[in-house]
Amino acid sequence: MRFNKETFVAGFALFSMFFGAGNLMLPPLLGFKAGDTWFLVTVGFAVSAVVIPLLGIFAHAKLQGTMLDFAKKVSPTFSLIYCLLVYSVSIALPSPRTASVTHEMAIQPFFDISSWVTSGIYFALVLVFVLNRSKVLSLLGKFLSPIIFIVILSVVCIGIFATETTVAELNFQTPVIHGLLEGYQTFDAIGAVVVGGVIIISLKIKGENDMMRNRNLMIKSGIVAGIGLLIIYMGMVYNGALFYSEFEPDVTRTELLSGLSLKTLGNIGKVLLSILVALACFTTAVGIVTGTADFMKGIFGNSQKAYVITAITGSILGILMGQFDVNYIINVAVPALMLIYPVTIVLILLNILTEKLTTPLVFKTVVTVTIVFSIPDFFASIGFKEQVQPVLDILPFGNYSLAWLVPALVSLVIMNIFSLMSTK
């Protein structure tokens, strides 16, 4: 498998679309709480924030279509509803969150200006990039992403090799599952089905219509992005664990990230972190708004007007929602994630399996089972945990917000056994 310049440009572009606000803020605090179990939480985090998103890109490479193709085997109506829900959540939560994080960490410490000004300028620039989407891959892959990667890697390496602190021994329970669920908050599985479509359409706009060539490029660039994400996540989780004694136990995500940059890169670290936060968040917002605009353009018969209106609407929504506190946006996202993430994971896995194992009947059954068994987790996340606790106690992994996992796997196996028997 050869990796040329084009592969690395596309890989860095993909990395930058994935690497946003949550990807920066979540790993350090995860390691801080995990202590000596930092590696196990990294494993869990990598499953939901690296492996599954990477499989999502592979699924897009296989399908070579839009996000509607992800769920079309269930039914066209379900596919449309699922896509509308995912894109609505994406532009209402993770996209505005990038502006909120940028203001809190990159602007507020240096300038006494309103968050309205920050998000206004921020999403005006996002809109410029989205309306010039044919240049997105080139700009992200050649310029912005390498800067992001180098700055983060500097923080990680200096923290690991230039500190005399040691990892604390903490009694951290269920580290793998905790890391897995924390990885939900990156939105990267959802991001994979959104930005994967952006990559495909960008390639087609550039005149790259060779499906096999595009498939190979997406797979290779996905591997590049996945390796980059894994290196950064592991390093940031480990840094969080390494500096446990340097911070108060109730330190916030933003305080810890700022503190780590200060302790590793000194005063200049604050400036570099600000640049890093702004770039990482910006590239993610561009990917989300572009993906949403692409989807609406396709729904309305390849209408450029629909693309522009969606881009403007997404930017305005980003300005409005970007006024909320980062932690508030993260907490609000939990119920949506409990319902959407399991279905997204299942759709990704079904789409990368062979056609023999994923007939329309299998798709319908497994997705339906996943939705049904995600409902208790959803109700628990919105304050009704006591009411659904008896159900969660019965289901495997029910007390770990993974009530859907075993039923989905069992239904996949049973339906394939049924299909095999019916053909004999």
Phi, psi and omega in degrees: 000112184268139179243107180261186183300318180300322179297315182290325177297312179294323179295317178292325176297317179294318177303315184291327178291325177285317191277100181232212187301308182296323181296331178281316192273331188284312186301316182300316180291328176298314177292324179301318181281332186278329180061235185290351175263022184303323182292322180292321178291330176296319178301311179297316180297320182294328180298311184274340184249354177231301187296308182295315175301322179296319176295327176297320177293320177298321179296318177297320179297325179287315185284323181054039180224208179261180180293338176300331181289341181296325185239015185293336179287341175285302172178152178301323180294313178299318181300317180295316180296316179300313181297315179299320180294315181296314181292324178296314178296319183298314181278347181266339184236290183296326180293308176298328180301328179296323178290321180296316178295317179302317180294313185292325188252334186249338184248307185305320180295341185245331186230137180269073180232159182288151176295336176296320179293314181301306183292329178296309178295318183302307183281344171293318177291321176303315181298320178300314180295318183294321180286348174244047192295340179295341180260001185300309182301315183294313183294316181290315185287325185271329190240299189290313186297315178301324177296314178303310184298317183294317180296314180296317181297327177296314178299314182297310185294317179295320178298320183283316189262350184238025178235149180256004179283161179237160180288131181282150175269112183238150179270074184264119185274148177042059184298320182295312181294320178299317178295321179300312182290326177294327178295336174305320187293346176287341184064017189287331175295316175295319178301325182297317181284340177276304186283339175301320176294325178298317180298313181300312182294322178298320178295319180293322178297325179283357178093009179273095184250006177282106186299319181294318179296316179296321179298312180297320180297318181293319180296313181294316180293327176297319178296317178300312180296318180297317178296317178299315179297316182298317179300313182293315181299313181298318180294320181288322175297315180296320178298319177300319178290323184293327185258025183304317184286350184271352185228161176289149182301331183263024180300142179274169180300314182291321179297319181293315180296317178296318180296321179296319180294323180292320183284336181265322184245003180071203182298327179293338179299327180295319179291315180298320179297320179299316178297315181300311181301312182298316182291313182298315180293318183298313182296324178293315179300319178300315180298317182293311182294321177298314180298318179294317179295321176300316182298311182294326177298317179292322180298323182260043172064044178061038183277120177293330178297319177296322178298312182294315180299317179296318179299317179293317179297316179298323179290319178295317178298323177297320178296316182292310183286336181292354179280344182281155178298145182302311182297327178295316179296320178298316181293321179295329184287337187304307180302318179298320180293323180298333182263319186274321186299313179302317179297319180296315179300314181296318179296321178298312182295319179296324183285341178265349177283161179296153182301329182296331183265354187228060175292164177306324179295320177296313178305308182301313184293310185295317179295318178298314178300318180299314180298313182300315183276357172274341184300316177301319177297321179297311180296324177296326183284342181254016172104009180247033184298321181298322181290325183261000182303318178303323178290316180296327179294329182282321186282138175301133181063015181298329180276004179240023180061030179230038183298337183279339193298302183295314177302322180295316179295317180297317180295325177298315180294312183298316182293327178286326174295317178299316180296321180294318181291324183286340180272349180276000000 
